Amino acid sequence: MENMSIRELMCPVEDFPRISSEANFYDTLMALDKSQEAFKTGKSKQRILLVEDQNGIILGKVSPMDLITGLEANYEKIDKPETIYRWGLGYALESMKEDYRLWQEPLADLCRKSAELKVETFATKPAKGHMVDIDDRMDKAFHFFAMARHDSLFVMEKDKVIGLLRFSDVYKKLSKQIKECVIS
């Protein structure tokens, strides 16, 4: 880990496709599909879609999973389900699902929702446990990857998102280092 750094492994924001924070659900779906296709054909380095404001400031990122959870607005009222299950409280989530009527009618107004929902309401935003500083040690990133199961972390410099540290890149580097070890 000593010769791995966040600075070395992160992907700068310039490498990612972007979408306006004002874009609606439908536009976001189309942009995600386009970025996936561009990535698969080698026309783009990244498939993660970054959300930016009118000044080009990165506010977050969006994935297909963010789209799905965006359809159910009541998820904002409860803690992340993976946290609840990790602490052995899955029964509480089932109760909350009933209390908040989660997924009772998620697709009932799909067309209306796809036009009205703004990406900024369901995008993943930088938050404690989901971001590292450009000069942080890699052990902090490993901790966040292991504990929260994030596929990428926001890389910050001061209060600005300057890139993403993708787990796939960290794993590739770690795997290479382990394979180079001489085991006696």
C-alpha positions in Angstrom: 0.0 0.0 0.0 2.9 2.3 0.6 3.5 2.8 -3.2 -0.2 3.3 -4.0 -1.7 6.8 -3.7 -5.1 8.3 -4.3 -3.5 10.9 -6.5 -1.9 8.2 -8.7 -5.0 6.0 -9.0 -7.9 8.5 -9.2 -9.6 9.4 -12.4 -10.0 13.2 -12.9 -13.4 14.6 -13.5 -12.4 15.6 -17.0 -12.5 11.9 -18.0 -16.2 11.5 -17.2 -19.4 12.2 -19.1 -21.6 14.8 -17.4 -25.2 15.8 -17.1 -26.8 19.0 -15.8 -28.3 18.9 -12.3 -31.5 20.2 -13.9 -31.8 17.2 -16.2 -34.9 15.0 -15.6 -35.1 11.3 -15.0 -35.7 10.5 -18.7 -32.8 12.6 -19.8 -30.6 10.9 -17.2 -31.6 7.5 -18.3 -30.8 8.4 -21.9 -27.4 9.9 -20.9 -26.5 6.8 -18.9 -27.4 4.5 -21.8 -25.2 6.7 -24.1 -22.3 6.7 -21.7 -22.5 3.0 -21.3 -22.5 2.5 -25.1 -19.6 4.9 -25.5 -17.6 3.1 -22.9 -18.3 -0.3 -24.4 -17.1 0.8 -27.9 -14.0 2.5 -26.5 -15.2 6.1 -27.3 -15.2 7.0 -23.6 -12.8 6.3 -20.7 -15.6 6.2 -18.2 -19.2 5.2 -17.9 -20.0 6.8 -14.6 -22.1 9.9 -15.2 -21.2 13.0 -13.1 -23.8 15.6 -12.2 -22.8 19.2 -12.5 -24.4 22.6 -11.8 -24.6 25.5 -14.2 -21.1 26.5 -13.3 -19.6 23.1 -14.0 -19.2 22.3 -10.3 -19.5 18.5 -9.7 -22.4 17.8 -7.3 -22.5 14.1 -7.5 -22.7 11.0 -9.7 -25.5 8.9 -11.0 -25.7 5.1 -11.7 -28.5 2.8 -12.9 -29.2 2.0 -9.2 -29.6 5.7 -8.4 -32.3 5.8 -11.1 -34.2 2.9 -9.6 -34.1 4.3 -6.1 -35.0 7.7 -7.5 -38.4 6.3 -8.5 -39.3 5.8 -4.8 -38.9 9.2 -3.1 -39.6 7.8 0.3 -36.1 6.3 0.5 -34.9 9.7 1.6 -36.8 9.2 4.8 -34.9 6.1 5.9 -31.2 5.1 6.4 -29.5 3.2 3.6 -30.8 -0.4 3.5 -27.3 -1.9 3.4 -26.5 -0.2 6.7 -29.7 -1.6 8.3 -29.0 -5.1 7.1 -25.3 -5.0 8.1 -26.3 -4.3 11.7 -28.8 -7.2 11.6 -31.9 -5.1 11.6 -33.5 -6.3 8.3 -36.8 -6.8 10.2 -36.8 -3.0 10.8 -36.5 -2.3 7.1 -39.5 -4.5 6.3 -41.5 -2.5 8.9 -40.3 0.8 7.4 -41.2 -0.5 3.9 -44.8 -0.8 5.2 -44.7 2.5 7.2 -43.4 4.5 4.3 -45.4 2.5 1.7 -42.2 1.8 -0.2 -42.7 0.3 -3.7 -46.5 0.3 -3.2 -47.0 2.2 -6.5 -43.5 2.8 -7.9 -44.4 2.5 -11.5 -47.9 3.9 -11.4 -46.9 7.3 -12.7 -43.7 6.3 -14.4 -44.1 8.6 -17.4 -45.0 11.6 -15.2 -42.1 10.8 -12.8 -39.6 10.5 -15.7 -40.5 14.0 -16.8 -40.7 15.7 -13.4 -37.9 14.0 -11.3 -34.6 16.0 -11.4 -31.3 14.1 -11.3 -30.1 16.2 -8.4 -32.8 14.6 -6.2 -31.5 11.1 -6.6 -27.8 11.4 -7.6 -25.2 10.1 -5.1 -23.6 13.1 -3.5 -20.2 13.4 -1.7 -20.8 12.5 1.9 -18.8 11.4 4.9 -17.7 7.8 4.3 -18.0 8.3 0.5 -15.1 10.7 -0.1 -11.4 11.0 0.4 -9.0 13.9 0.2 -6.4 13.8 -2.6 -3.7 13.5 0.0 -5.3 11.0 2.3 -3.6 7.6 2.8 -4.9 4.6 0.9 -5.9 2.8 4.1 -8.7 5.3 4.5 -10.0 4.5 1.0 -9.7 0.7 1.7 -11.7 1.2 4.8 -14.5 3.0 2.9 -14.5 0.4 0.1 -14.6 -2.5 2.6 -17.2 -1.1 5.1 -19.6 0.6 2.8 -19.1 -1.5 -0.4 -18.8 1.6 -2.6 -17.8 1.1 -6.2 -16.0 4.5 -6.2 -15.2 7.3 -3.9 -15.3 11.0 -4.5 -11.8 12.5 -4.4 -11.8 16.0 -2.9 -9.3 18.8 -2.9 -10.4 21.4 -0.4 -14.2 21.4 -0.9 -14.2 20.5 -4.6 -14.7 17.1 -6.3 -11.6 16.7 -8.5 -12.1 13.0 -9.4 -13.2 9.5 -8.5 -11.2 6.7 -7.0 -12.7 3.6 -8.6 -12.5 0.3 -6.7 -11.8 -1.5 -9.9 -8.5 0.5 -10.3 -7.5 0.0 -6.7 -8.1 -3.7 -7.0 -6.1 -4.0 -10.2 -3.1 -2.2 -8.6 -3.4 -4.3 -5.4 -3.7 -7.5 -7.4 -0.6 -6.7 -9.4 1.4 -5.9 -6.3 0.4 -9.2 -4.6 1.3 -11.2 -7.7 4.8 -9.6 -7.7 5.4 -10.6 -4.2 8.0 -13.3 -3.6 6.5 -15.8 -1.2 9.0 -18.1 0.5 
